[in-house]
Amino acid sequence: MLANSAPYPRVIGLGTANPNTCYDQTIIADMFGHKQARIKKLFENSHIRKRFLYLPEPDEDGLIQQEDSAALQKKHLSGSLEMGAAAIDKCLREQNLTTRDIDYLACVTSTGFLCPGLSAHIAKALGFRPDVRRTDILGMGCSAGVNGLQVVTDYVRTNPGKKALLLAIEVCSSAYYVDSSMETAVVNSLFGDGSAALLISSADEYSGANGPMVVDFESETITENIDALRYNLVNGMLSFYLDKDIPYVIGANIHKPISRLLERNNLKLRNIDHWIIHSGGKKVIDSIKYNIDISNHDVRHTLSVLQDYGNMSSCSFLFSYDKLRKENVAKKGDIGVVVAMGPGVAIETALLRW
């Protein structure tokens, strides 16, 4: 039984997009020039089969050369506009809407810095109304999509009948740094480029809008591990650092926000029908499974996204949700929990009801 029966904002559309270029995981290791056996093994055993990436053309030796900071920044903007336009178009076409129908736009990214922010560039490129309200969420990493979901949900809750669009875009290849270290190889073996647009409204008049209501949120920020996920600046370029203990940090704390979320809404773990979990990596997923006692079936979409796309940072959980909705198994009254993890270290959760 949920905490109250008030009307909640509802998901009424979703669109996802990736670059046109897709790379086999083992080929990427060769393109980066990794010859060390332990690094090549890292790519081969990552549980990732392929990733979509914006990568430069290899040189005559088949190797990718390090792009400079200006090229990476340009790629962040051009890739964001390309994927963002495609994801938004797919999302809005589900309800025969256009960008002129959107009242609020929240853009999420952590793979580049723009001022004016990405939301202004998207609004200009795609013809949003001049009075569209905008928010840019920057630097919150893989968990930021859930933070963005809360922003658009809060807007719709306080503005009944309005429509809010969440756009999560991560051009992870614009934050790649190429060297021969194991730390860099871990990052370059994991992240892919992707975008997802999610449409939220409190209105029920949209045909086929059988998405879930967004009921509640809960967070856990583990500040004693604040440096475990971070960007370093190396030779004027961003280089992401991922601590090897992250799976254990997440696993040791995952029950805290989930327990509070469920308890506040008078629910138990056994009441959850669907789990929508960020594809943070196989060790992270296994740690979550073990510590909250969920099954391989519960994380099937999470593992599928990891296999076919890699970790797309803030938009990954929306790809998992897309796989769930395409299964067409969610029934009226079903309960779902969203889980995403990112820098801070943060664990963000959301409660859904169909």
N, C-alpha and C positions, 0 to 999 in steps of 0.2 A: 504494500500500500504506500503510495507516494505521499509526501508531506502535505500537499493540498491539491485541489482539483481545479485551480485557476487555469484559464486558457494560456497556453505557452506558445512562443514563436515556433514555427514549423519549417523544416527544410522542404523547399518546393522545387529545387533544381540543382544540378551538379554538372560540371564539365571538367575534364582533365586534358592536359596536353603535354607533349614532350618534343624535343628536337627531332628533326627528320633523320638524324644520323644515329645509328645504333651500333654498339661495339661488343663483340664477344669478350668476356672477362679476361681470358688468357691472352688475347691479342693486345689488350691495353697494357699489360705488364711489359710486353715486348716493345710497344710504342714508347713507353717511358724509359726504355733502355735498362730495365732491371735485369741483371745477370746473376745476382746472388741467389743461390738455391733457396734460401729461407724466405726471401721476398717473393720469388716466383711461386713457392708453395703457399704463401699467404694469399695470393690472388686465386690460385687454383682451389683452395679449400675454404673460400669465404662464404659459400652457399649462395653466391651471386652468379647467375649464368650470363647476364648481359646488362648493359646500361646504355641509356640515351645521353649523349654528351655533345656539347659544342667544343670540338677540338680542332686545332689548326691542322692544315695538311702536313703530313710527315715530310721530312727532308729526304734526300736521295738515299739515305741509309735506312729509311723507314722509321726514323725517330722523331718524336715531338720535342721541339725546342721550347724553352721557357718563354712565355709571352711577357712583355713588359707591363708595368702597372697601367699605362694608358690603354693598351690593347685589352687588358682584362676588364677595365672599367667600361670600355665601349661594348665589350661582349655582354657584360651584365645588363646594360640597358637594352641593347638590340635583342638579346635572348628573352628578356623579360617582356618586351613589347610583342614579340612574335608568339611566345607561348601564352602570354596573358590574353591576347586577342583571341586565340584559338579556344582557350578554356572558357572565356566569357561567352563567346558565340555559342558553343555547345550548351552551356548552362542556360542561357536566356531563351534559346530556341525551344527548350522543353515546354515553356509556358507562352510561346509566341510573344515574347517581350523584347524590347530593345534597351540599349543603355540609357535612353531618355526616360525610361520607367523607373530607374533606380534612384532611390533617395539618399542612400548612404553607401560609401565605398571604403572598405578597410583593406589595405594592402600590407602583406607580411613578406619580409625577406630578410636574410642575414648574409647574403653572398656578395654584397656590394653596397656602397654608400652613394646616395644621390641627394642633391639639394638644388632645386625642389625635389620632393620625394617622388617615389614611384607612382603614387596615386595621382599626382598632377600630370605626369607623363601619360599614364593610362587614360585619364579623363580627356586629355587633349587628343590623343591618337584615336580614341574610339567614340568620341562625340558625346560624352556624358553632359548632362545639363550643367550650366554655370553654377546653379545653386546646390549641386550635389554636395553633401557633407562628406568629409574625407578624414581618414586617419591612416598614418603610416606607422607600422610596428617594425622596429629595426633592432637587430642584435640579440634577439631572444632565442635564436637557434631552432632546433628541431621541435621544441615544445610550443613554439609561437603560434602555430595554427589554432591551437585550442584557446590561447589567449585572444586571438582574433575572433574566434567563434563567440567568445563571451562578449566582446565589444559589439558585434553586430546583433547578437541576441538581446543585449541590454537596450540597444537603440530601438529595436522593433517592439520590445515589451513596453517601452515608455512612449512609443509612437504607433499606436494600433493602426493597421491598414497600410503602413509604409513598407517598403521593400529595401532590404540591405544585402549587399554583396560582399562576401569575403573572398579575397584573391590572395592565395599563397603562391609565391613564385620563388624558386630557388635555382639559380644558375650556378651550381656548385663548381662547375668547371671554370668559373671566373674567379674562384678563390683557390685554385690549385697551385701548389708550389712544387717544382720538380727538382729533387735531389736524390741521393742514393741512400738516405737514412731509413731505418725501419719505421720511425715515427711518421715520416711523411708517406711512406708506402702504405701504412695502415689506412690513412685518410684517403689516399688516391685509389685504394682498392675498394672503397666502400660507397662513396657518394656519387649520385647521379643528378641530372638536370630534369626538373619537372615543374608543373604548375597545375593548380586546381582552383576552380571558382565554385563557391557554394552560395545559393540564394536562399534567404530567410525572409519569411513574412508571417504576420499574425493572421492574415486573411485565409479563408478556406474555399474561396471561389475558384481556385486554379485547378483545371482539369488534370487528373492523373497525379496530383500532388499527394502521393502516399508516403512521403518521407516522414521521419520521426519528429516529434516535438522535442525541443531542447529544454530540459527541465531544471538542471542544476549543475554547479561546478564546484570543484575542490582542488586545492593546490598544496604542494609540499616543497619548500625550498631548503635545500641542504647546504647552507652557506659555508660550512666548514670544509666543503669540497669545491669551493667556488672556482678554483683554478684547474679542475679536472677536465673541463671542456672549455676551450678558449681559442681565440685568435692570437697569434704572435705576428709581429711585423718583421719580416726578413727581407733585407735589401729593398725596402719600400713596397713589399707585396705581402698580402695576407697569407698566412700559413696556419692551418687549423691544427690544434693539438688535442689528442684524445687519449686520456689516461687509461692505462691497461686495467685499472681497478674499477672502471665505471660500471661494468655489469654487476659487480658485487655491491657497489654503493646503491644502485637502483634497486637491486633485489632486497637489500636490507631495509629499505624504506618504502617500498611500493605499497605495502599494506596500509600505511598510515592515511594517505588521502582517500584511498578506496574505502576503507572502513568508515571514515567520517562521512563520506558522501552517501554511502548506503544507510548508515545508522540514521542520519538526518532525514532520510526519505523512507524509513521503516522497511528497509530491504535487507536481505541476506545474500551472500554470494550465490546460493542455490537459485535465487530468483532471477539471475542475469541470464538472458537468452543469447545475447550477442556481445562479443568483445571486439572492439575496433582499436587496434594497438599500433603504435608507430613502429615502422620497420627499422629499428635502430641498429640491427646487427644480430647474428645468430646467438651469440653469447648473452646479449641483453635480453632477447626474447626468451631464451631458456631460463634465465634468472627470474624473469617475471612469472613464467609458467610455474616454476618450482615454488616460489614464495607465496603465490596466491592460489596454488593448486587448481590450475585450469589445464585443459587438455590440448593435444595437438589439433583437434578439430576446432577448438576455440580460436586458435591463432593461424588457421589455414590461410586466411586472406593476408595476414601480416607476412607470413613466410612466402607466399606467392608474389607479393609486391617486392619483397627483398630479392627474390630470385630473378625477377624480370626487369627490375628497374634500379636496384640498389637502394641506398638510403637517400631519399630526396628531401631530407630535412623537414621543414614545417608542413609540406603538402602531402607527406607520405600517408598519414592516417586517412586522408580523404580518398586516396586511391584504394585503400582497404575498404572504406565505406562503399565506394563505387562497386567493388567486387561483391560485397554483401548484397547490395540492392539488386544487382543483376542476377543473383541467385533466386530472387523473388521468394525467399523463405520467411521473411519477417511478417508476422501476423499482428493484427490489431491487439493491443495490450502487451505486446512483447517489450522487454526492457533491455537496453543496451548500455554499455559503459565504454567510453573513449579514454584512452591512456596515451599520453605522449611525454617524452623525456627530453631535456635539453640543458644548456648551460645554466649555471646558478649554484649547484645543480638543482634543476627544477623537475618536478613530476606534476603534470597537469591532467586533470580528469574531468569528464563531463558525463552527465546522465541523460539518456535518451529514452523516449517512450513512443512506440508506434500506435 
